[in-house]
Amino acid sequence: MTGYAVRARGVRKRYGEVRAVDGVDLDIRRGEVFGILGPNGAGKSTTVEILQGHRGRDGGEVTVLGEDPETAGRDWQARVGIVWQDESAPAELTVAETVRHFARYYPRSRDPDEVIALVGLEAKARSRTKMLSGGQRRRLDVALGVIGRPELLLLDEPTTGFDPVARRQFWGLIRELAAEGTTIVLTTHYLEEAEALTDRLAVIAAGRVRALGEAATLAGRAAARATVHWTEPDGSVRAEETDTPTRAVAELGRRFDGEIPGLRVTRPTLEDVYLRLIEAENAS
């Protein structure tokens, strides 16, 4: 797949005196999983709402799947799926009834049973929504988001409140959807999730994009100095920052004449980079 699913330039949105989105630029390629990171109040959800057409913007230009979300019609809306933080499924309907009901809204919906299987709810198809666990209800929300065969799926904090097992299962579902060619935009507070799932990501703070790129190279992460850790014969733990970790390890190898006790070589994690960006914003 080629081209861009999303292009945004200078997007702005103000609530009173608060600049929720303050000149955001984004290019999201078709078929990629794109992550948006940022603290509470950074403008992540507002940005997603603007991309979906749920909220108007005060300025800037936005093109999503070739159209302006503010003026796009029903045909365009059927091409975009969204999973909000709040649950949308009727409590009294069963899983199967809910998915079949929502399928009728779309001109070329997927087979409801196929979607229920895709999100791992086959065993719960006859259960009422109110009887599902939190993770199962979130899976149902995703089923409703993909039932219309969207080209673009917007996920706003999809795993908030999940336990670790449910979160990993949900990651598998996102990977399956991405493998089918769905473009996915994911907002999340979980840095491990962003690193595991996204092809690229943006860090947003105070309504602006502060960094953009692959998780492994974000904000110069790949080129940052490494830290070599080792344990001395007396049991003390040592660490040295260096631009040449291979040379440092070789020198330690000669000194220890073989195996180096407690050897570890680390570079800044995504969390380190993220916190540095947010702290720099807070200090400005």
N, C-alpha and C positions, 0 to 999 in steps of 0.2 A: 504494500500500500504506500502511496506517495502523497506528498502535499501535507497540508496542515488541517487538523480538525478545528483548532482554535487559534485565532490571531487577535491580540488585544494591544492597543496602543493608547497610553495616557489615560487609562480608565480612572475616573474619580467618582466618589460617592461620599456625601457629607450628611451627618445627622446633627442638625443644629451646629454647634461649634466643633464637633468631633469629625475629623477627616478619617472615615473608616477605610476608604480606599483612596490613595493619594498619588495617582499617576502610575498605575500598574501596567507593565508591558509583559506579554506572554506570547510565545509561539509553541503550540503543542502539536506534535506530529501525529498523523493518523496511525493508529495501531500501537501507540506507545502507552505505557503506564506512567503517568506524570503525578508526582507528589507535591503537595503544598504544605509546608511546615510553618509554624509560628505560634507564639503564645496566645492566650485568650485575649480577644479584642484586637488582634493583629489585622483583621480584615479578611481572613480566609473564607469564612462562610458567606460574607457579603459578596466576595469575588465569585464564588460558585453560584450564588443566587443570580448575579448579573449574567453569567455565562448561560444559565438555564432560561433566562427571560422572566424569572420570578420577581426580579427587582429591577427597576429602571436605574440608569446611571445619570450622573450630573454632567459628565463630560467624557471625552475620549471616543475611540472607535473599537467596536467588537464585531468579529465575524466568527460564527460557529457553524461548522458544516456548510460554509458558503453563504450564510444569511445573518442578518442582524437579529439577535434574539428578541429585541424590543418590538420588532415589526413582523417577525416570522409567523406563518400561519400554522394550521393544525397538521399539515403534512410534515412540516419541520419538527413540530413537537413530538410526533410519533417516532422520530429518529433519535431522540435524546431521552435517556433514562436517568432517573435520579433517585438516590436513597438518602433521605434526610436523617438528621439525628433523632427526630421524633418518629415513633412508629406510626404507620399509616393503615395497617390492616384492621378490618372490623373485628371486634372481639368475639362476637357470637357466631361468626361463620367458621366453617372448618377450613383447613389449609387448602384442600382441593376446591371448595366452593369459592374461596377468595381468589385464587389464581385464575380459575375459569371466568369469574366475574370480570376481573381486570383485563383478561385477554380479549374481551368483546370490544374494548375501547380502541383497539389497534387494527389497521387494515391488513396487516400480515403478521399476526402474532405467532409466537412459537407454540408448539403443542404443550398444553398445561402439564400433562403428566411428565413430559420430557424436562420441563423446567423444574418441577418438584424434585425429580431425580437429580438434576444438575446441582441443586442447592442442598441435597442430602436430607430431604424431608419425606422420603417415600413411606417410612414407618409411621409418620405423623399426618399422613394425608387426610385421615378422617377425624383428626383431633381439632377441637375448637382452638382458635388463636389464643384465647385467654388461658388455655391450659399449657401453652408452650413455655419453655425456659427462655431466658433473655437471649441466649445465643440462637435458639431456634427461631424466635420472633425476628431476629436480625436477618437470618437466612431467608425468612419469608419476605421481608422487606426487599431483599436483593432479588428474589424471584419476581416480585412486582416491578422492580426496576428493569429487568431484562426480558420480561414477557413479550414486549413489543419489538424485539430484535433491534435494540438501539445500536446505532453506529458509535455513539458516545455515551458513556456511563459516568455520571458524577456521583461520587461517594463522599458524604460529609461525615467525618469521624465515625466510620462504619463499625469499628470494634470497641468503642467506648463501653466499659463495663464487662467486657468478655474476660473469662478466666484464660490462663495461658493455653490450655488445650483447645478451647473454642476458637481462640485467636488464630492458632496455627491451622486449624481446619478451614477457617475462613480464608486464610492466605491461599490455601490450595484452590479454593473456588475462584478467587481473583485470577490466579495463574491460568486456570482453565478458560476463563472468559477472555483473557488477553491472548491466549493461544488461538482462539477463534477469530481474532482480528479486531475485537472491540477496543476502541480507544477509551482509556479509563483515567479519570482525574480524581485523585484521592487526597482529601485533607486528613491529617492525623496529628496527634500529639506524640505518637510512639515512634521514636527514632529507629528502633530496630525494625519496625514494620516498614518504614520508608526505605530503609536500606535493603530489606529483603525483597520488596515488591517493585520498586520503581526503576524505570530506565533513566529518568532524570527527575530533578526536583527543584523547587524554588523555596527559599526561606523568605517569608514576609514578616515584617515588623513595622508597626505604626503605619500600616497601609501601603508600604512600599516593598518592592522586591530588593532584598539585600544581597542575595547570592542565587545563582542559577547554574545548574550543571548536573553531572553524574555524582552520585553519592561518594564514590571513591576519590573524586578529584575536586569536590566542592570547595570553593574559597581557598585553593592552593593546598588542599589536604594531602595530595599525593607527593607534593614536593616539600612538605614540611620536614623539619629535622626529626630523625629517629632517636629513640632512647634505647640504649643497650643496658639491660639489667643483668647482674650476676651476683654470686655469693662468694665471698672471700673465705679462705681456710679457717679463719677465726669465727665464721658464722655471720659476719656482718654483710648486709645486703648493700650493693653499690649500684649506682645508675649514672650513665653518662649520655648527654645529648650530643649528637654528631650528625654531620652531613654525609659521612662515609661509614655507615654501619658495618659493611662487609670488611673493611680494613680494621675497624675496631674489634670485630669478632676474631679476625685472624691474629691480631696481636694478643688478645686474651688466650687464644688457643695455644700460641707459642709459650705464653707465661705459665699456663696450667699444664702444658705438655699433654694435651689431649682433651678429654671431656671438660666442659666449663660448667661448674655447678650453678644451677638456677638460672641458666641462660634464657633470656627473653629479649626480643627486639620488637618494639612497638612504635607505631606512628599515631598521630592524633586520631581519635575516633570521630565519627559523625557527631556524637554528642559534644565532644570538645569544640569542634568547629561551630556547631549550632549555638552553644552557650557563649562563645566568643563574639559571634555576630549579634546576639541579643543583648549582651552586656555592653557592646560598643554603641548600640542604638540607645540603650537606657542612659548611657553616659553623655550622649550628644545633646 
